Amino acid sequence: MTLVFIRILLRYLAAILVTRGLIAPDLGEMIARDPDVAMALQVAAGALLAAVAEGWYYLAHRCGWAK
């Protein structure tokens, strides 16, 4: 289900980039439709969330918030 949301997000992101002229329309179509790009974005989002969680855990222990 998450992959579906990521594909929708990629379509909107590609549309924004194409309308602003930052990327070519063909590249925007490839970004929006390529499942490998969606999978890579999903992995990157998971890694980012894990890093944020670990950073928050470290900060909580350092500041004495965790007991």
mmCIF file as Biopython writes it, N, C-alpha, C and O atoms, coordinates in Angstrom:
data_model
#
loop_
_atom_site.group_PDB
_atom_site.id
_atom_site.type_symbol
_atom_site.label_atom_id
_atom_site.label_alt_id
_atom_site.label_comp_id
_atom_site.label_asym_id
_atom_site.label_entity_id
_atom_site.label_seq_id
_atom_site.pdbx_PDB_ins_code
_atom_site.Cartn_x
_atom_site.Cartn_y
_atom_site.Cartn_z
_atom_site.occupancy
_atom_site.B_iso_or_equiv
_atom_site.auth_seq_id
_atom_site.auth_asym_id
_atom_site.pdbx_PDB_model_num
ATOM 1   N N  . MET A ? 1  ? 0.819  -1.192 0.000   1.0 0.0 1  A 1 
ATOM 2   C CA . MET A ? 1  ? 0.000  0.000  0.000   1.0 0.0 1  A 1 
ATOM 3   C C  . MET A ? 1  ? 0.864  1.257  0.000   1.0 0.0 1  A 1 
ATOM 4   O O  . MET A ? 1  ? 0.500  2.262  -0.610  1.0 0.0 1  A 1 
ATOM 5   N N  . THR A ? 2  ? 1.987  1.202  0.671   1.0 0.0 2  A 1 
ATOM 6   C CA . THR A ? 2  ? 2.882  2.357  0.719   1.0 0.0 2  A 1 
ATOM 7   C C  . THR A ? 2  ? 3.416  2.676  -0.668  1.0 0.0 2  A 1 
ATOM 8   O O  . THR A ? 2  ? 3.593  3.842  -1.021  1.0 0.0 2  A 1 
ATOM 9   N N  . LEU A ? 3  ? 3.673  1.636  -1.454  1.0 0.0 3  A 1 
ATOM 10  C CA . LEU A ? 3  ? 4.204  1.848  -2.800  1.0 0.0 3  A 1 
ATOM 11  C C  . LEU A ? 3  ? 3.214  2.622  -3.664  1.0 0.0 3  A 1 
ATOM 12  O O  . LEU A ? 3  ? 3.622  3.406  -4.521  1.0 0.0 3  A 1 
ATOM 13  N N  . VAL A ? 4  ? 1.933  2.412  -3.449  1.0 0.0 4  A 1 
ATOM 14  C CA . VAL A ? 4  ? 0.911  3.147  -4.193  1.0 0.0 4  A 1 
ATOM 15  C C  . VAL A ? 4  ? 0.986  4.637  -3.863  1.0 0.0 4  A 1 
ATOM 16  O O  . VAL A ? 4  ? 0.935  5.478  -4.760  1.0 0.0 4  A 1 
ATOM 17  N N  . PHE A ? 5  ? 1.107  4.958  -2.584  1.0 0.0 5  A 1 
ATOM 18  C CA . PHE A ? 5  ? 1.216  6.355  -2.183  1.0 0.0 5  A 1 
ATOM 19  C C  . PHE A ? 5  ? 2.483  6.996  -2.731  1.0 0.0 5  A 1 
ATOM 20  O O  . PHE A ? 5  ? 2.470  8.165  -3.117  1.0 0.0 5  A 1 
ATOM 21  N N  . ILE A ? 6  ? 3.564  6.251  -2.770  1.0 0.0 6  A 1 
ATOM 22  C CA . ILE A ? 6  ? 4.817  6.789  -3.294  1.0 0.0 6  A 1 
ATOM 23  C C  . ILE A ? 6  ? 4.697  7.055  -4.789  1.0 0.0 6  A 1 
ATOM 24  O O  . ILE A ? 6  ? 5.219  8.056  -5.278  1.0 0.0 6  A 1 
ATOM 25  N N  . ARG A ? 7  ? 4.019  6.177  -5.523  1.0 0.0 7  A 1 
ATOM 26  C CA . ARG A ? 7  ? 3.816  6.425  -6.954  1.0 0.0 7  A 1 
ATOM 27  C C  . ARG A ? 7  ? 2.990  7.686  -7.178  1.0 0.0 7  A 1 
ATOM 28  O O  . ARG A ? 7  ? 3.283  8.468  -8.082  1.0 0.0 7  A 1 
ATOM 29  N N  . ILE A ? 8  ? 1.964  7.884  -6.366  1.0 0.0 8  A 1 
ATOM 30  C CA . ILE A ? 8  ? 1.155  9.096  -6.485  1.0 0.0 8  A 1 
ATOM 31  C C  . ILE A ? 8  ? 2.000  10.326 -6.182  1.0 0.0 8  A 1 
ATOM 32  O O  . ILE A ? 8  ? 1.925  11.325 -6.896  1.0 0.0 8  A 1 
ATOM 33  N N  . LEU A ? 9  ? 2.802  10.255 -5.127  1.0 0.0 9  A 1 
ATOM 34  C CA . LEU A ? 9  ? 3.697  11.354 -4.783  1.0 0.0 9  A 1 
ATOM 35  C C  . LEU A ? 9  ? 4.684  11.644 -5.912  1.0 0.0 9  A 1 
ATOM 36  O O  . LEU A ? 9  ? 4.956  12.805 -6.218  1.0 0.0 9  A 1 
ATOM 37  N N  . LEU A ? 10 ? 5.219  10.596 -6.530  1.0 0.0 10 A 1 
ATOM 38  C CA . LEU A ? 10 ? 6.157  10.787 -7.633  1.0 0.0 10 A 1 
ATOM 39  C C  . LEU A ? 10 ? 5.486  11.445 -8.831  1.0 0.0 10 A 1 
ATOM 40  O O  . LEU A ? 10 ? 6.101  12.269 -9.508  1.0 0.0 10 A 1 
ATOM 41  N N  . ARG A ? 11 ? 4.238  11.094 -9.098  1.0 0.0 11 A 1 
ATOM 42  C CA . ARG A ? 11 ? 3.526  11.728 -10.214 1.0 0.0 11 A 1 
ATOM 43  C C  . ARG A ? 11 ? 3.364  13.219 -9.975  1.0 0.0 11 A 1 
ATOM 44  O O  . ARG A ? 11 ? 3.586  14.023 -10.881 1.0 0.0 11 A 1 
ATOM 45  N N  . TYR A ? 12 ? 2.976  13.597 -8.757  1.0 0.0 12 A 1 
ATOM 46  C CA . TYR A ? 12 ? 2.816  15.021 -8.457  1.0 0.0 12 A 1 
ATOM 47  C C  . TYR A ? 12 ? 4.164  15.739 -8.486  1.0 0.0 12 A 1 
ATOM 48  O O  . TYR A ? 12 ? 4.264  16.852 -9.002  1.0 0.0 12 A 1 
ATOM 49  N N  . LEU A ? 13 ? 5.183  15.116 -7.942  1.0 0.0 13 A 1 
ATOM 50  C CA . LEU A ? 13 ? 6.518  15.716 -7.949  1.0 0.0 13 A 1 
ATOM 51  C C  . LEU A ? 13 ? 7.018  15.906 -9.380  1.0 0.0 13 A 1 
ATOM 52  O O  . LEU A ? 13 ? 7.562  16.957 -9.716  1.0 0.0 13 A 1 
ATOM 53  N N  . ALA A ? 14 ? 6.833  14.893 -10.215 1.0 0.0 14 A 1 
ATOM 54  C CA . ALA A ? 14 ? 7.259  15.004 -11.610 1.0 0.0 14 A 1 
ATOM 55  C C  . ALA A ? 14 ? 6.483  16.100 -12.332 1.0 0.0 14 A 1 
ATOM 56  O O  . ALA A ? 14 ? 7.050  16.838 -13.138 1.0 0.0 14 A 1 
ATOM 57  N N  . ALA A ? 15 ? 5.194  16.207 -12.045 1.0 0.0 15 A 1 
ATOM 58  C CA . ALA A ? 15 ? 4.385  17.255 -12.685 1.0 0.0 15 A 1 
ATOM 59  C C  . ALA A ? 15 ? 4.863  18.639 -12.275 1.0 0.0 15 A 1 
ATOM 60  O O  . ALA A ? 15 ? 4.937  19.540 -13.110 1.0 0.0 15 A 1 
ATOM 61  N N  . ILE A ? 16 ? 5.183  18.814 -11.019 1.0 0.0 16 A 1 
ATOM 62  C CA . ILE A ? 16 ? 5.686  20.111 -10.549 1.0 0.0 16 A 1 
ATOM 63  C C  . ILE A ? 16 ? 7.008  20.453 -11.221 1.0 0.0 16 A 1 
ATOM 64  O O  . ILE A ? 16 ? 7.215  21.582 -11.665 1.0 0.0 16 A 1 
ATOM 65  N N  . LEU A ? 17 ? 7.906  19.464 -11.292 1.0 0.0 17 A 1 
ATOM 66  C CA . LEU A ? 17 ? 9.211  19.719 -11.903 1.0 0.0 17 A 1 
ATOM 67  C C  . LEU A ? 17 ? 9.099  20.014 -13.396 1.0 0.0 17 A 1 
ATOM 68  O O  . LEU A ? 17 ? 9.834  20.853 -13.916 1.0 0.0 17 A 1 
ATOM 69  N N  . VAL A ? 18 ? 8.184  19.331 -14.091 1.0 0.0 18 A 1 
ATOM 70  C CA . VAL A ? 18 ? 8.001  19.577 -15.524 1.0 0.0 18 A 1 
ATOM 71  C C  . VAL A ? 18 ? 7.392  20.948 -15.758 1.0 0.0 18 A 1 
ATOM 72  O O  . VAL A ? 18 ? 7.842  21.680 -16.640 1.0 0.0 18 A 1 
ATOM 73  N N  . THR A ? 19 ? 6.369  21.312 -14.976 1.0 0.0 19 A 1 
ATOM 74  C CA . THR A ? 19 ? 5.726  22.612 -15.192 1.0 0.0 19 A 1 
ATOM 75  C C  . THR A ? 19 ? 6.661  23.777 -14.880 1.0 0.0 19 A 1 
ATOM 76  O O  . THR A ? 19 ? 6.532  24.846 -15.477 1.0 0.0 19 A 1 
ATOM 77  N N  . ARG A ? 20 ? 7.575  23.592 -13.980 1.0 0.0 20 A 1 
ATOM 78  C CA . ARG A ? 20 ? 8.548  24.656 -13.683 1.0 0.0 20 A 1 
ATOM 79  C C  . ARG A ? 20 ? 9.718  24.658 -14.654 1.0 0.0 20 A 1 
ATOM 80  O O  . ARG A ? 20 ? 10.561 25.554 -14.624 1.0 0.0 20 A 1 
ATOM 81  N N  . GLY A ? 21 ? 9.763  23.652 -15.512 1.0 0.0 21 A 1 
ATOM 82  C CA . GLY A ? 21 ? 10.822 23.593 -16.514 1.0 0.0 21 A 1 
ATOM 83  C C  . GLY A ? 21 ? 12.134 23.066 -15.983 1.0 0.0 21 A 1 
ATOM 84  O O  . GLY A ? 21 ? 13.177 23.268 -16.606 1.0 0.0 21 A 1 
ATOM 85  N N  . LEU A ? 22 ? 12.107 22.400 -14.852 1.0 0.0 22 A 1 
ATOM 86  C CA . LEU A ? 22 ? 13.349 21.892 -14.266 1.0 0.0 22 A 1 
ATOM 87  C C  . LEU A ? 22 ? 13.783 20.570 -14.889 1.0 0.0 22 A 1 
ATOM 88  O O  . LEU A ? 22 ? 14.970 20.247 -14.902 1.0 0.0 22 A 1 
ATOM 89  N N  . ILE A ? 23 ? 12.819 19.804 -15.407 1.0 0.0 23 A 1 
ATOM 90  C CA . ILE A ? 23 ? 13.153 18.559 -16.098 1.0 0.0 23 A 1 
ATOM 91  C C  . ILE A ? 23 ? 12.310 18.456 -17.360 1.0 0.0 23 A 1 
ATOM 92  O O  . ILE A ? 23 ? 11.276 19.111 -17.487 1.0 0.0 23 A 1 
ATOM 93  N N  . ALA A ? 24 ? 12.762 17.631 -18.285 1.0 0.0 24 A 1 
ATOM 94  C CA . ALA A ? 24 ? 12.049 17.423 -19.544 1.0 0.0 24 A 1 
ATOM 95  C C  . ALA A ? 24 ? 10.803 16.567 -19.298 1.0 0.0 24 A 1 
ATOM 96  O O  . ALA A ? 24 ? 10.783 15.758 -18.371 1.0 0.0 24 A 1 
ATOM 97  N N  . PRO A ? 25 ? 9.778  16.739 -20.113 1.0 0.0 25 A 1 
ATOM 98  C CA . PRO A ? 25 ? 8.556  15.936 -19.937 1.0 0.0 25 A 1 
ATOM 99  C C  . PRO A ? 25 ? 8.787  14.434 -20.025 1.0 0.0 25 A 1 
ATOM 100 O O  . PRO A ? 25 ? 8.129  13.667 -19.321 1.0 0.0 25 A 1 
ATOM 101 N N  . ASP A ? 26 ? 9.721  13.998 -20.885 1.0 0.0 26 A 1 
ATOM 102 C CA . ASP A ? 26 ? 9.998  12.561 -20.984 1.0 0.0 26 A 1 
ATOM 103 C C  . ASP A ? 26 ? 10.593 12.024 -19.689 1.0 0.0 26 A 1 
ATOM 104 O O  . ASP A ? 26 ? 10.249 10.925 -19.255 1.0 0.0 26 A 1 
ATOM 105 N N  . LEU A ? 27 ? 11.468 12.781 -19.080 1.0 0.0 27 A 1 
ATOM 106 C CA . LEU A ? 27 ? 12.062 12.366 -17.811 1.0 0.0 27 A 1 
ATOM 107 C C  . LEU A ? 27 ? 11.018 12.353 -16.698 1.0 0.0 27 A 1 
ATOM 108 O O  . LEU A ? 27 ? 11.036 11.476 -15.834 1.0 0.0 27 A 1 
ATOM 109 N N  . GLY A ? 28 ? 10.118 13.318 -16.723 1.0 0.0 28 A 1 
ATOM 110 C CA . GLY A ? 28 ? 9.040  13.341 -15.736 1.0 0.0 28 A 1 
ATOM 111 C C  . GLY A ? 28 ? 8.151  12.124 -15.841 1.0 0.0 28 A 1 
ATOM 112 O O  . GLY A ? 28 ? 7.735  11.564 -14.826 1.0 0.0 28 A 1 
ATOM 113 N N  . GLU A ? 29 ? 7.859  11.714 -17.054 1.0 0.0 29 A 1 
ATOM 114 C CA . GLU A ? 29 ? 7.045  10.508 -17.265 1.0 0.0 29 A 1 
ATOM 115 C C  . GLU A ? 29 ? 7.763  9.268  -16.742 1.0 0.0 29 A 1 
ATOM 116 O O  . GLU A ? 29 ? 7.145  8.396  -16.130 1.0 0.0 29 A 1 
ATOM 117 N N  . MET A ? 30 ? 9.083  9.195  -16.989 1.0 0.0 30 A 1 
ATOM 118 C CA . MET A ? 30 ? 9.841  8.047  -16.519 1.0 0.0 30 A 1 
ATOM 119 C C  . MET A ? 30 ? 9.851  7.987  -14.985 1.0 0.0 30 A 1 
ATOM 120 O O  . MET A ? 30 ? 9.712  6.911  -14.403 1.0 0.0 30 A 1 
ATOM 121 N N  . ILE A ? 31 ? 10.014 9.131  -14.343 1.0 0.0 31 A 1 
ATOM 122 C CA . ILE A ? 31 ? 10.036 9.172  -12.882 1.0 0.0 31 A 1 
ATOM 123 C C  . ILE A ? 31 ? 8.690  8.741  -12.317 1.0 0.0 31 A 1 
ATOM 124 O O  . ILE A ? 31 ? 8.636  8.005  -11.332 1.0 0.0 31 A 1 
ATOM 125 N N  . ALA A ? 32 ? 7.616  9.189  -12.927 1.0 0.0 32 A 1 
ATOM 126 C CA . ALA A ? 32 ? 6.279  8.902  -12.414 1.0 0.0 32 A 1 
ATOM 127 C C  . ALA A ? 32 ? 5.868  7.454  -12.630 1.0 0.0 32 A 1 
ATOM 128 O O  . ALA A ? 32 ? 5.068  6.930  -11.855 1.0 0.0 32 A 1 
ATOM 129 N N  . ARG A ? 33 ? 6.385  6.795  -13.648 1.0 0.0 33 A 1 
ATOM 130 C CA . ARG A ? 33 ? 5.913  5.453  -13.993 1.0 0.0 33 A 1 
ATOM 131 C C  . ARG A ? 33 ? 6.884  4.327  -13.661 1.0 0.0 33 A 1 
ATOM 132 O O  . ARG A ? 33 ? 6.491  3.161  -13.685 1.0 0.0 33 A 1 
ATOM 133 N N  . ASP A ? 34 ? 8.113  4.636  -13.358 1.0 0.0 34 A 1 
ATOM 134 C CA . ASP A ? 34 ? 9.117  3.587  -13.137 1.0 0.0 34 A 1 
ATOM 135 C C  . ASP A ? 34 ? 8.997  3.006  -11.729 1.0 0.0 34 A 1 
ATOM 136 O O  . ASP A ? 34 ? 9.180  3.729  -10.750 1.0 0.0 34 A 1 
ATOM 137 N N  . PRO A ? 35 ? 8.691  1.708  -11.613 1.0 0.0 35 A 1 
ATOM 138 C CA . PRO A ? 35 ? 8.569  1.118  -10.282 1.0 0.0 35 A 1 
ATOM 139 C C  . PRO A ? 35 ? 9.900  1.050  -9.531  1.0 0.0 35 A 1 
ATOM 140 O O  . PRO A ? 35 ? 9.913  1.021  -8.300  1.0 0.0 35 A 1 
ATOM 141 N N  . ASP A ? 36 ? 11.011 1.023  -10.256 1.0 0.0 36 A 1 
ATOM 142 C CA . ASP A ? 36 ? 12.313 1.000  -9.582  1.0 0.0 36 A 1 
ATOM 143 C C  . ASP A ? 36 ? 12.578 2.321  -8.857  1.0 0.0 36 A 1 
ATOM 144 O O  . ASP A ? 36 ? 13.144 2.332  -7.764  1.0 0.0 36 A 1 
ATOM 145 N N  . VAL A ? 37 ? 12.171 3.416  -9.461  1.0 0.0 37 A 1 
ATOM 146 C CA . VAL A ? 37 ? 12.327 4.715  -8.807  1.0 0.0 37 A 1 
ATOM 147 C C  . VAL A ? 37 ? 11.456 4.779  -7.567  1.0 0.0 37 A 1 
ATOM 148 O O  . VAL A ? 37 ? 11.885 5.282  -6.529  1.0 0.0 37 A 1 
ATOM 149 N N  . ALA A ? 38 ? 10.234 4.272  -7.669  1.0 0.0 38 A 1 
ATOM 150 C CA . ALA A ? 38 ? 9.335  4.253  -6.516  1.0 0.0 38 A 1 
ATOM 151 C C  . ALA A ? 38 ? 9.894  3.383  -5.401  1.0 0.0 38 A 1 
ATOM 152 O O  . ALA A ? 38 ? 9.807  3.749  -4.229  1.0 0.0 38 A 1 
ATOM 153 N N  . MET A ? 39 ? 10.464 2.242  -5.746  1.0 0.0 39 A 1 
ATOM 154 C CA . MET A ? 39 ? 11.043 1.353  -4.740  1.0 0.0 39 A 1 
ATOM 155 C C  . MET A ? 39 ? 12.256 2.005  -4.081  1.0 0.0 39 A 1 
ATOM 156 O O  . MET A ? 39 ? 12.436 1.898  -2.868  1.0 0.0 39 A 1 
ATOM 157 N N  . ALA A ? 40 ? 13.081 2.673  -4.867  1.0 0.0 40 A 1 
ATOM 158 C CA . ALA A ? 40 ? 14.248 3.352  -4.303  1.0 0.0 40 A 1 
ATOM 159 C C  . ALA A ? 40 ? 13.820 4.470  -3.361  1.0 0.0 40 A 1 
ATOM 160 O O  . ALA A ? 40 ? 14.436 4.675  -2.315  1.0 0.0 40 A 1 
ATOM 161 N N  . LEU A ? 41 ? 12.774 5.186  -3.727  1.0 0.0 41 A 1 
ATOM 162 C CA . LEU A ? 41 ? 12.269 6.247  -2.858  1.0 0.0 41 A 1 
ATOM 163 C C  . LEU A ? 41 ? 11.705 5.673  -1.564  1.0 0.0 41 A 1 
ATOM 164 O O  . LEU A ? 41 ? 11.861 6.267  -0.498  1.0 0.0 41 A 1 
ATOM 165 N N  . GLN A ? 42 ? 11.052 4.524  -1.658  1.0 0.0 42 A 1 
ATOM 166 C CA . GLN A ? 42 ? 10.517 3.877  -0.460  1.0 0.0 42 A 1 
ATOM 167 C C  . GLN A ? 42 ? 11.642 3.439  0.476   1.0 0.0 42 A 1 
ATOM 168 O O  . GLN A ? 42 ? 11.537 3.608  1.691   1.0 0.0 42 A 1 
ATOM 169 N N  . VAL A ? 43 ? 12.697 2.887  -0.070  1.0 0.0 43 A 1 
ATOM 170 C CA . VAL A ? 43 ? 13.848 2.480  0.745   1.0 0.0 43 A 1 
ATOM 171 C C  . VAL A ? 43 ? 14.510 3.701  1.384   1.0 0.0 43 A 1 
ATOM 172 O O  . VAL A ? 43 ? 14.881 3.670  2.557   1.0 0.0 43 A 1 
ATOM 173 N N  . ALA A ? 44 ? 14.654 4.775  0.606   1.0 0.0 44 A 1 
ATOM 174 C CA . ALA A ? 44 ? 15.264 5.989  1.136   1.0 0.0 44 A 1 
ATOM 175 C C  . ALA A ? 44 ? 14.405 6.593  2.247   1.0 0.0 44 A 1 
ATOM 176 O O  . ALA A ? 44 ? 14.939 7.069  3.249   1.0 0.0 44 A 1 
ATOM 177 N N  . ALA A ? 45 ? 13.093 6.578  2.084   1.0 0.0 45 A 1 
ATOM 178 C CA . ALA A ? 45 ? 12.204 7.103  3.121   1.0 0.0 45 A 1 
ATOM 179 C C  . ALA A ? 45 ? 12.300 6.259  4.395   1.0 0.0 45 A 1 
ATOM 180 O O  . ALA A ? 45 ? 12.291 6.798  5.502   1.0 0.0 45 A 1 
ATOM 181 N N  . GLY A ? 46 ? 12.390 4.957  4.240   1.0 0.0 46 A 1 
ATOM 182 C CA . GLY A ? 46 ? 12.548 4.088  5.403   1.0 0.0 46 A 1 
ATOM 183 C C  . GLY A ? 46 ? 13.863 4.333  6.134   1.0 0.0 46 A 1 
ATOM 184 O O  . GLY A ? 46 ? 13.904 4.359  7.364   1.0 0.0 46 A 1 
ATOM 185 N N  . ALA A ? 47 ? 14.927 4.512  5.375   1.0 0.0 47 A 1 
ATOM 186 C CA . ALA A ? 47 ? 16.225 4.789  5.983   1.0 0.0 47 A 1 
ATOM 187 C C  . ALA A ? 47 ? 16.228 6.138  6.694   1.0 0.0 47 A 1 
ATOM 188 O O  . ALA A ? 47 ? 16.802 6.275  7.774   1.0 0.0 47 A 1 
ATOM 189 N N  . LEU A ? 48 ? 15.588 7.131  6.087   1.0 0.0 48 A 1 
ATOM 190 C CA . LEU A ? 48 ? 15.506 8.451  6.707   1.0 0.0 48 A 1 
ATOM 191 C C  . LEU A ? 48 ? 14.709 8.392  8.009   1.0 0.0 48 A 1 
ATOM 192 O O  . LEU A ? 48 ? 15.115 8.987  9.008   1.0 0.0 48 A 1 
ATOM 193 N N  . LEU A ? 49 ? 13.598 7.694  8.009   1.0 0.0 49 A 1 
ATOM 194 C CA . LEU A ? 49 ? 12.802 7.569  9.232   1.0 0.0 49 A 1 
ATOM 195 C C  . LEU A ? 49 ? 13.561 6.819  10.325  1.0 0.0 49 A 1 
ATOM 196 O O  . LEU A ? 49 ? 13.467 7.170  11.501  1.0 0.0 49 A 1 
ATOM 197 N N  . ALA A ? 50 ? 14.304 5.798  9.940   1.0 0.0 50 A 1 
ATOM 198 C CA . ALA A ? 50 ? 15.107 5.070  10.925  1.0 0.0 50 A 1 
ATOM 199 C C  . ALA A ? 50 ? 16.189 5.980  11.511  1.0 0.0 50 A 1 
ATOM 200 O O  . ALA A ? 50 ? 16.436 5.950  12.716  1.0 0.0 50 A 1 
ATOM 201 N N  . ALA A ? 51 ? 16.827 6.780  10.673  1.0 0.0 51 A 1 
ATOM 202 C CA . ALA A ? 51 ? 17.859 7.699  11.155  1.0 0.0 51 A 1 
ATOM 203 C C  . ALA A ? 51 ? 17.273 8.751  12.097  1.0 0.0 51 A 1 
ATOM 204 O O  . ALA A ? 51 ? 17.890 9.087  13.108  1.0 0.0 51 A 1 
ATOM 205 N N  . VAL A ? 52 ? 16.099 9.267  11.777  1.0 0.0 52 A 1 
ATOM 206 C CA . VAL A ? 52 ? 15.441 10.246 12.648  1.0 0.0 52 A 1 
ATOM 207 C C  . VAL A ? 52 ? 15.086 9.617  13.987  1.0 0.0 52 A 1 
ATOM 208 O O  . VAL A ? 52 ? 15.270 10.238 15.034  1.0 0.0 52 A 1 
ATOM 209 N N  . ALA A ? 53 ? 14.579 8.391  13.963  1.0 0.0 53 A 1 
ATOM 210 C CA . ALA A ? 53 ? 14.223 7.707  15.213  1.0 0.0 53 A 1 
ATOM 211 C C  . ALA A ? 53 ? 15.455 7.462  16.080  1.0 0.0 53 A 1 
ATOM 212 O O  . ALA A ? 53 ? 15.410 7.663  17.294  1.0 0.0 53 A 1 
ATOM 213 N N  . GLU A ? 54 ? 16.545 7.033  15.468  1.0 0.0 54 A 1 
ATOM 214 C CA . GLU A ? 54 ? 17.772 6.790  16.231  1.0 0.0 54 A 1 
ATOM 215 C C  . GLU A ? 54 ? 18.357 8.090  16.760  1.0 0.0 54 A 1 
ATOM 216 O O  . GLU A ? 54 ? 18.873 8.138  17.876  1.0 0.0 54 A 1 
ATOM 217 N N  . GLY A ? 55 ? 18.273 9.149  15.950  1.0 0.0 55 A 1 
ATOM 218 C CA . GLY A ? 55 ? 18.763 10.453 16.412  1.0 0.0 55 A 1 
ATOM 219 C C  . GLY A ? 55 ? 17.943 10.974 17.581  1.0 0.0 55 A 1 
ATOM 220 O O  . GLY A ? 55 ? 18.499 11.544 18.520  1.0 0.0 55 A 1 
ATOM 221 N N  . TRP A ? 56 ? 16.641 10.787 17.537  1.0 0.0 56 A 1 
ATOM 222 C CA . TRP A ? 56 ? 15.773 11.216 18.635  1.0 0.0 56 A 1 
ATOM 223 C C  . TRP A ? 56 ? 16.075 10.409 19.897  1.0 0.0 56 A 1 
ATOM 224 O O  . TRP A ? 56 ? 16.085 10.955 21.001  1.0 0.0 56 A 1 
ATOM 225 N N  . TYR A ? 57 ? 16.319 9.116  19.733  1.0 0.0 57 A 1 
ATOM 226 C CA . TYR A ? 57 ? 16.661 8.253  20.870  1.0 0.0 57 A 1 
ATOM 227 C C  . TYR A ? 57 ? 17.972 8.722  21.514  1.0 0.0 57 A 1 
ATOM 228 O O  . TYR A ? 57 ? 18.077 8.805  22.737  1.0 0.0 57 A 1 
ATOM 229 N N  . TYR A ? 58 ? 18.957 9.024  20.681  1.0 0.0 58 A 1 
ATOM 230 C CA . TYR A ? 58 ? 20.238 9.508  21.188  1.0 0.0 58 A 1 
ATOM 231 C C  . TYR A ? 58 ? 20.061 10.837 21.925  1.0 0.0 58 A 1 
ATOM 232 O O  . TYR A ? 58 ? 20.611 11.032 23.009  1.0 0.0 58 A 1 
ATOM 233 N N  . LEU A ? 59 ? 19.293 11.745 21.330  1.0 0.0 59 A 1 
ATOM 234 C CA . LEU A ? 59 ? 19.056 13.045 21.941  1.0 0.0 59 A 1 
ATOM 235 C C  . LEU A ? 59 ? 18.297 12.905 23.267  1.0 0.0 59 A 1 
ATOM 236 O O  . LEU A ? 59 ? 18.587 13.624 24.223  1.0 0.0 59 A 1 
ATOM 237 N N  . ALA A ? 60 ? 17.350 12.005 23.328  1.0 0.0 60 A 1 
ATOM 238 C CA . ALA A ? 60 ? 16.585 11.801 24.556  1.0 0.0 60 A 1 
ATOM 239 C C  . ALA A ? 60 ? 17.476 11.286 25.678  1.0 0.0 60 A 1 
ATOM 240 O O  . ALA A ? 60 ? 17.340 11.714 26.824  1.0 0.0 60 A 1 
ATOM 241 N N  . HIS A ? 61 ? 18.374 10.386 25.362  1.0 0.0 61 A 1 
ATOM 242 C CA . HIS A ? 61 ? 19.288 9.886  26.393  1.0 0.0 61 A 1 
ATOM 243 C C  . HIS A ? 61 ? 20.298 10.940 26.807  1.0 0.0 61 A 1 
ATOM 244 O O  . HIS A ? 61 ? 20.654 11.039 27.981  1.0 0.0 61 A 1 
ATOM 245 N N  . ARG A ? 62 ? 20.752 11.713 25.864  1.0 0.0 62 A 1 
ATOM 246 C CA . ARG A ? 62 ? 21.748 12.738 26.179  1.0 0.0 62 A 1 
ATOM 247 C C  . ARG A ? 62 ? 21.153 13.860 27.049  1.0 0.0 62 A 1 
ATOM 248 O O  . ARG A ? 62 ? 21.823 14.381 27.941  1.0 0.0 62 A 1 
ATOM 249 N N  . CYS A ? 63 ? 19.908 14.220 26.784  1.0 0.0 63 A 1 
ATOM 250 C CA . CYS A ? 63 ? 19.275 15.305 27.526  1.0 0.0 63 A 1 
ATOM 251 C C  . CYS A ? 63 ? 18.526 14.824 28.774  1.0 0.0 63 A 1 
ATOM 252 O O  . CYS A ? 63 ? 17.971 15.636 29.515  1.0 0.0 63 A 1 
ATOM 253 N N  . GLY A ? 64 ? 18.508 13.526 29.004  1.0 0.0 64 A 1 
ATOM 254 C CA . GLY A ? 64 ? 17.862 13.002 30.194  1.0 0.0 64 A 1 
ATOM 255 C C  . GLY A ? 64 ? 16.361 12.869 30.091  1.0 0.0 64 A 1 
ATOM 256 O O  . GLY A ? 64 ? 15.681 12.775 31.112  1.0 0.0 64 A 1 
ATOM 257 N N  . TRP A ? 65 ? 15.821 12.860 28.867  1.0 0.0 65 A 1 
ATOM 258 C CA . TRP A ? 65 ? 14.381 12.734 28.697  1.0 0.0 65 A 1 
ATOM 259 C C  . TRP A ? 65 ? 13.921 11.288 28.854  1.0 0.0 65 A 1 
ATOM 260 O O  . TRP A ? 65 ? 12.768 11.039 29.204  1.0 0.0 65 A 1 
ATOM 261 N N  . ALA A ? 66 ? 14.807 10.341 28.599  1.0 0.0 66 A 1 
ATOM 262 C CA . ALA A ? 66 ? 14.456 8.921  28.677  1.0 0.0 66 A 1 
ATOM 263 C C  . ALA A ? 66 ? 14.802 8.414  30.073  1.0 0.0 66 A 1 
ATOM 264 O O  . ALA A ? 66 ? 15.907 8.647  30.564  1.0 0.0 66 A 1 
ATOM 265 N N  . LYS A ? 67 ? 13.904 7.755  30.680  1.0 0.0 67 A 1 
ATOM 266 C CA . LYS A ? 67 ? 14.167 7.229  32.021  1.0 0.0 67 A 1 
ATOM 267 C C  . LYS A ? 67 ? 13.967 5.735  32.046  1.0 0.0 67 A 1 
ATOM 268 O O  . LYS A ? 67 ? 14.142 5.107  33.091  1.0 0.0 67 A 1 
#
